[in-house]
Amino acid sequence: MHKRYAVSVAALLVLLAAQSSQSSFAGKFHDNSENAARRARLMERIPDGAAIFLGATTPASDRRFFQNNDFYYFSGVEVPNAILVIDGMKKESVLFFTLSEDGARGEGLPVELVSNPVEVTGMERVLPIDEFASYLSGLSQQTATFYTPFKSEELSRENTSEKFGALQRTMTENPWDGRLTRELQFVERLRENFPRLTVKDCSPIVWDLRKIKSPAEVELLRRAARIGVEAHMTLMKETRPETPEYELAAVFEYTCKRLGAKELAYYIILMSGRNHAYGHYHIHDRVLKEGDFVILDAGPDYGYYNADISTSFPASGKFSPRQRELYELACGIRQTCLTNYRPGITLRDVGEKVRQYLVEHGYDPDD
């Protein structure tokens, strides 16, 4: 995640005021037509084959189940151990899962998902998971190409590329381990079982599709942002010297969940004192002191959509002259970036504008 430090408190106030205040964001987005449109766009990109998505597995411990983001993006289904096939040749989607009515209730899912899965999910077909192997064998006779994600699934509080890199370093490249990621293991199984076929990575295609947000997605992002802004403001009001950081982290998470978020977008990053040097510090082990400056980087997950917000503020509620100088400098740099970001300009160009801003305000950009 790319974090944005020293976001203006005033800017957050404007955002909060600009959106209608809500005390609760109950419910979450689920629209079969939205999911069907996403699948249709993927079908257009894979007319020569079919894409196979593995859903998230049952948690190993007694934790709430969250679907992985790509699977949820195309299906809206939160059933553990499901598999989704999006066929670009036949223009149909087939969902595989096995779930009892008691299991559905235990997951907080409607029992109609078991009794009438086609209507509930909007899929063309829904089959038991034990029919996947035979279905795939038949499908292999109709195409020369299977698509599947090569990068790691993105679960709650995770980033796909960061997770893939970490697993490569600590597991696959570890001489005492050597296991493949779940996704690459699936790729190997496909190649072993269907040597005639080509197995292609569809991760870049999916990421490209997910870049463009629909109006429904934009509304979810706005709801997530409203929750995040209120949680930031609530934490600021609770901040004072002698307050433990863990208490403030608890305030933030409580506020997000009180307003309807089911999870946090990522672990709360709260830096103060000596921990400013560590950009993703989330141990929350300091007690704030007089004169401390706090950087809070945190956001909620609302309906599988995240807000990522950073704020900077003095623990005492009052800026020292030096704190004010640095804060206003950071806000100025941020505004310079926002003013110059536009199609056709490079990051180097924006960086040059920032250098000009620093020089104009009496700072040495190389210092």
C-alpha positions as CSV (number, residue, x, y, z in Angstrom):
1,M,0.0,0.0,0.0
2,H,1.2,3.4,-0.8
3,K,0.5,5.6,2.2
4,R,-0.1,9.3,2.2
5,Y,1.2,11.1,5.3
6,A,0.3,14.5,6.6
7,V,-3.1,14.8,5.0
8,S,-4.7,18.1,6.0
9,V,-7.2,17.9,8.8
10,A,-9.1,20.7,7.1
11,A,-9.4,18.6,4.0
12,L,-10.9,15.8,6.0
13,L,-13.4,18.2,7.6
14,V,-14.4,19.4,4.1
15,L,-14.9,15.8,3.0
16,L,-16.9,15.0,6.1
17,A,-19.1,18.1,5.6
18,A,-19.5,17.4,1.9
19,Q,-21.0,14.0,2.5
20,S,-24.4,13.5,4.2
21,S,-23.8,12.3,7.7
22,Q,-24.9,8.8,8.5
23,S,-24.9,7.1,11.9
24,S,-25.0,3.7,10.4
25,F,-24.1,2.1,7.1
26,A,-26.0,-1.1,7.6
27,G,-26.0,-3.7,4.8
28,K,-23.6,-4.1,1.9
29,F,-23.6,-4.1,-1.8
30,H,-24.7,-7.2,-3.7
31,D,-26.1,-6.9,-7.2
32,N,-26.2,-9.9,-9.5
33,S,-26.4,-7.6,-12.6
34,E,-23.2,-5.8,-11.4
35,N,-21.4,-9.1,-11.0
36,A,-22.7,-10.4,-14.3
37,A,-21.4,-7.3,-16.1
38,R,-18.0,-7.8,-14.6
39,R,-17.9,-11.4,-15.8
40,A,-19.1,-10.3,-19.2
41,R,-16.2,-7.9,-19.5
42,L,-13.8,-10.7,-18.5
43,M,-15.4,-13.0,-21.1
44,E,-14.6,-10.4,-23.8
45,R,-10.9,-10.6,-22.8
46,I,-10.7,-14.4,-22.9
47,P,-12.7,-15.5,-26.0
48,D,-10.4,-18.4,-26.6
49,G,-10.8,-20.1,-23.2
50,A,-12.1,-20.2,-19.7
51,A,-10.9,-18.6,-16.4
52,I,-10.9,-20.6,-13.2
53,F,-10.9,-18.8,-9.8
54,L,-10.4,-20.6,-6.5
55,G,-12.4,-19.1,-3.6
56,A,-10.9,-18.6,-0.2
57,T,-10.8,-21.7,2.0
58,T,-12.4,-22.3,5.4
59,P,-10.4,-20.5,8.1
60,A,-8.1,-22.8,10.0
61,S,-9.3,-21.3,13.3
62,D,-12.6,-19.9,14.6
63,R,-12.5,-16.7,12.6
64,R,-15.0,-14.9,10.4
65,F,-14.8,-16.0,6.8
66,F,-13.9,-13.4,4.2
67,Q,-13.9,-14.2,0.5
68,N,-10.8,-13.3,-1.5
69,N,-11.2,-10.1,-3.5
70,D,-11.0,-11.3,-7.1
71,F,-13.5,-14.1,-6.4
72,Y,-15.9,-11.8,-4.7
73,Y,-15.5,-9.2,-7.5
74,F,-16.9,-11.6,-10.0
75,S,-19.4,-13.5,-7.9
76,G,-20.5,-11.7,-4.8
77,V,-20.5,-15.1,-3.1
78,E,-19.0,-15.6,0.4
79,V,-19.1,-19.4,0.5
80,P,-15.9,-21.1,1.7
81,N,-14.1,-23.5,-0.7
82,A,-16.0,-22.5,-3.8
83,I,-14.7,-22.4,-7.4
84,L,-15.8,-20.2,-10.2
85,V,-15.4,-20.8,-13.9
86,I,-16.0,-18.0,-16.3
87,D,-16.2,-19.4,-19.8
88,G,-15.3,-16.9,-22.5
89,M,-16.3,-19.3,-25.3
90,K,-19.8,-20.2,-24.2
91,K,-20.4,-16.9,-22.4
92,E,-21.5,-18.6,-19.2
93,S,-20.4,-18.8,-15.6
94,V,-20.5,-21.9,-13.5
95,L,-20.1,-21.8,-9.7
96,F,-19.1,-24.9,-7.7
97,F,-19.7,-25.2,-4.0
98,T,-21.2,-27.6,-1.4
99,L,-23.0,-26.1,1.5
100,S,-25.8,-27.4,3.8
101,E,-28.6,-25.1,5.1
102,D,-27.1,-25.3,8.6
103,G,-23.7,-24.4,7.1
104,A,-25.3,-21.4,5.4
105,R,-26.9,-20.2,8.6
106,G,-23.6,-20.6,10.4
107,E,-21.9,-18.4,7.8
108,G,-24.7,-15.8,8.0
109,L,-25.8,-16.6,4.5
110,P,-29.4,-17.0,3.2
111,V,-30.6,-20.6,3.1
112,E,-31.9,-19.8,-0.4
113,L,-28.3,-20.0,-1.5
114,V,-28.5,-23.7,-0.9
115,S,-32.1,-24.3,-2.1
116,N,-32.1,-21.9,-5.1
117,P,-28.5,-21.0,-5.8
118,V,-28.9,-20.0,-9.5
119,E,-31.5,-17.3,-8.6
120,V,-29.5,-16.1,-5.6
121,T,-26.1,-15.9,-7.4
122,G,-27.2,-15.0,-10.9
123,M,-24.9,-17.7,-12.3
124,E,-25.9,-19.7,-15.4
125,R,-25.2,-22.9,-13.5
126,V,-24.4,-23.9,-9.9
127,L,-23.0,-27.4,-9.3
128,P,-21.7,-29.4,-6.3
129,I,-18.0,-29.1,-5.7
130,D,-17.4,-32.8,-6.3
131,E,-18.5,-32.3,-9.9
132,F,-15.7,-29.8,-10.7
133,A,-13.1,-32.4,-11.8
134,S,-15.5,-34.0,-14.4
135,Y,-16.6,-30.6,-15.6
136,L,-13.1,-29.4,-16.0
137,S,-12.2,-32.6,-17.9
138,G,-15.1,-32.0,-20.3
139,L,-14.2,-28.3,-20.7
140,S,-10.6,-29.2,-21.6
141,Q,-11.9,-30.9,-24.7
142,Q,-13.4,-27.7,-25.9
143,T,-10.5,-25.3,-25.6
144,A,-6.7,-25.0,-25.8
145,T,-6.4,-22.4,-23.0
146,F,-7.2,-22.2,-19.3
147,Y,-6.8,-18.9,-17.5
148,T,-6.2,-18.6,-13.7
149,P,-4.6,-16.1,-11.4
150,F,-0.9,-16.8,-10.8
151,K,-0.6,-14.1,-8.1
152,S,-1.7,-14.8,-4.5
153,E,-5.3,-14.3,-3.4
154,E,-6.0,-11.1,-1.6
155,L,-7.8,-11.6,1.7
156,S,-8.8,-9.2,4.4
157,R,-6.0,-6.7,5.3
158,E,-3.8,-8.1,2.5
159,N,-2.2,-6.8,-0.7
160,T,-1.8,-9.3,-3.6
161,S,1.7,-8.3,-4.7
162,E,3.0,-7.9,-1.2
163,K,1.7,-11.2,-0.2
164,F,3.1,-13.0,-3.3
165,G,6.5,-11.5,-2.7
166,A,6.5,-12.5,0.9
167,L,5.5,-16.1,0.2
168,Q,8.1,-16.3,-2.5
169,R,10.9,-15.2,-0.1
170,T,9.8,-17.1,3.0
171,M,8.3,-20.3,1.5
172,T,9.0,-21.0,-2.2
173,E,12.7,-19.8,-2.1
174,N,13.3,-21.2,1.3
175,P,15.6,-24.2,0.9
176,W,14.0,-25.8,4.0
177,D,10.5,-25.4,2.6
178,G,10.1,-24.9,-1.2
179,R,6.4,-25.1,-1.5
180,L,4.6,-23.2,-4.2
181,T,1.8,-20.8,-3.4
182,R,-1.7,-22.2,-3.6
183,E,-2.3,-20.5,-6.9
184,L,1.0,-21.7,-8.5
185,Q,0.3,-25.2,-7.1
186,F,-3.1,-25.1,-8.9
187,V,-1.3,-24.0,-12.1
188,E,1.0,-27.1,-11.8
189,R,-2.0,-29.4,-11.3
190,L,-3.7,-28.0,-14.4
191,R,-0.6,-28.5,-16.5
192,E,-0.1,-32.0,-15.2
193,N,-3.7,-33.1,-15.8
194,F,-4.1,-31.3,-19.1
195,P,-0.7,-31.2,-20.8
196,R,-2.2,-30.4,-24.2
197,L,-3.6,-27.1,-22.8
198,T,-1.9,-23.7,-22.3
199,V,-2.4,-22.3,-18.8
200,K,-2.2,-18.5,-18.8
201,D,-2.1,-15.9,-16.0
202,C,-5.2,-13.8,-15.8
203,S,-4.1,-11.7,-12.8
204,P,-3.1,-8.7,-15.1
205,I,-6.5,-8.9,-16.9
206,V,-8.4,-8.9,-13.7
207,W,-6.4,-6.1,-12.2
208,D,-7.0,-4.1,-15.4
209,L,-10.8,-4.6,-15.1
210,R,-10.8,-3.7,-11.4
211,K,-9.2,-0.3,-12.1
212,I,-12.4,1.2,-13.5
213,K,-15.0,1.6,-10.8
214,S,-18.7,1.5,-11.6
215,P,-21.1,4.0,-9.9
216,A,-22.1,1.3,-7.4
217,E,-18.4,0.8,-6.5
218,V,-17.8,4.5,-6.2
219,E,-20.7,4.7,-3.7
220,L,-19.2,1.9,-1.7
221,L,-15.9,3.8,-1.7
222,R,-17.6,6.9,-0.5
223,R,-19.3,5.1,2.3
224,A,-16.0,3.6,3.3
225,A,-14.4,7.1,3.2
226,R,-17.2,8.6,5.4
227,I,-16.6,5.9,8.0
228,G,-12.9,6.4,7.9
229,V,-13.2,10.2,8.2
230,E,-15.4,9.9,11.3
231,A,-13.1,7.3,12.9
232,H,-10.1,9.6,12.3
233,M,-12.0,12.6,13.8
234,T,-13.1,10.5,16.8
235,L,-9.6,9.3,17.5
236,M,-8.2,12.9,17.3
237,K,-10.8,14.0,19.9
238,E,-9.7,11.2,22.2
239,T,-6.0,12.0,21.8
240,R,-4.1,13.7,24.6
241,P,-0.8,13.3,26.4
242,E,-0.5,10.2,28.6
243,T,-2.9,8.2,26.4
244,P,-1.6,4.8,25.4
245,E,-1.5,4.2,21.6
246,Y,-3.3,0.9,21.9
247,E,-6.3,2.7,23.4
248,L,-6.5,5.0,20.4
249,A,-6.2,2.1,18.0
250,A,-9.1,0.5,19.8
251,V,-11.2,3.7,19.5
252,F,-10.5,3.7,15.7
253,E,-11.5,0.1,15.2
254,Y,-14.6,0.4,17.4
255,T,-15.8,3.5,15.5
256,C,-15.4,1.9,12.1
257,K,-17.3,-1.2,13.2
258,R,-20.0,0.8,15.0
259,L,-20.6,2.6,11.7
260,G,-21.0,-0.7,9.7
261,A,-17.5,-1.7,8.6
262,K,-16.9,-5.5,9.0
263,E,-13.1,-5.2,9.0
264,L,-10.3,-2.8,8.7
265,A,-8.6,-2.1,5.4
266,Y,-5.2,-2.9,7.0
267,Y,-3.6,-2.9,10.4
268,I,-3.8,0.5,12.1
269,I,-0.5,2.4,11.6
270,L,0.1,4.8,14.5
271,M,3.5,6.5,14.7
272,S,4.7,8.8,17.4
273,G,8.0,9.8,19.0
274,R,10.9,7.6,17.9
275,N,8.6,5.4,15.8
276,H,8.2,8.1,13.1
277,A,11.2,6.5,11.4
278,Y,9.2,3.3,10.7
279,G,6.7,3.9,8.0
280,H,4.2,1.1,8.8
281,Y,4.6,1.0,12.6
282,H,1.6,-0.8,14.1
283,I,2.7,-2.2,17.5
284,H,0.9,0.6,19.4
285,D,3.3,0.3,22.4
286,R,3.9,4.0,23.3
287,V,2.2,6.2,25.8
288,L,1.9,9.7,24.2
289,K,3.9,12.5,25.8
290,E,3.5,16.2,25.8
291,G,5.0,17.6,22.6
292,D,4.4,14.3,20.6
293,F,3.3,14.6,17.0
294,V,1.0,11.7,15.8
295,I,0.7,10.2,12.4
296,L,-2.3,8.0,12.0
297,D,-2.7,5.9,8.8
298,A,-5.9,3.7,9.0
299,G,-9.1,3.0,7.2
300,P,-12.1,0.7,7.2
301,D,-13.2,-2.1,4.9
302,Y,-16.8,-1.7,3.9
303,G,-18.4,-4.4,1.7
304,Y,-14.9,-5.4,0.4
305,Y,-14.0,-1.8,-0.5
306,N,-11.4,0.1,1.4
307,A,-10.6,3.7,2.5
308,D,-6.9,4.6,3.0
309,I,-6.6,7.8,5.0
310,S,-3.7,9.4,6.8
311,T,-3.8,12.3,9.3
312,S,-1.0,14.2,11.3
313,F,-1.7,16.1,14.5
314,P,-0.2,17.1,17.8
315,A,-1.1,14.9,20.8
316,S,-1.8,18.0,22.9
317,G,-4.2,19.4,20.3
318,K,-1.9,22.5,19.7
319,F,0.9,22.8,17.2
320,S,4.3,24.0,18.3
321,P,5.8,26.5,15.9
322,R,8.1,23.9,14.4
323,Q,5.3,21.4,14.1
324,R,3.1,23.9,12.4
325,E,5.9,24.8,10.0
326,L,6.5,21.2,9.0
327,Y,2.8,20.4,8.8
328,E,2.0,23.3,6.5
329,L,5.1,22.4,4.4
330,A,3.7,18.9,4.0
331,C,0.3,20.2,3.1
332,G,1.8,22.5,0.5
333,I,3.7,19.6,-1.1
334,R,0.5,17.5,-1.1
335,Q,-1.4,20.3,-2.8
336,T,1.3,20.8,-5.4
337,C,1.1,17.1,-6.3
338,L,-2.7,17.2,-6.5
339,T,-2.6,20.3,-8.7
340,N,-0.2,18.8,-11.2
341,Y,-1.4,15.2,-11.4
342,R,-3.1,14.8,-14.8
343,P,-3.0,12.5,-17.9
344,G,0.3,12.8,-19.8
345,I,2.5,14.0,-16.9
346,T,5.1,11.8,-15.4
347,L,6.0,11.3,-11.7
348,R,9.3,12.9,-12.5
349,D,7.5,16.0,-13.8
350,V,5.5,16.2,-10.5
351,G,8.7,15.7,-8.5
352,E,10.2,18.7,-10.3
353,K,7.1,20.8,-9.4
354,V,7.6,19.8,-5.7
355,R,11.3,20.9,-5.9
356,Q,10.2,24.2,-7.3
357,Y,7.7,24.6,-4.4
358,L,10.4,23.9,-1.9
359,V,12.9,26.4,-3.4
360,E,10.2,29.1,-3.6
361,H,9.5,28.6,0.1
362,G,13.1,28.8,1.2
363,Y,13.9,25.1,1.5
364,D,16.7,23.1,0.0
365,P,15.2,20.1,-1.7
366,D,18.5,18.2,-1.5
367,D,19.0,18.8,2.2
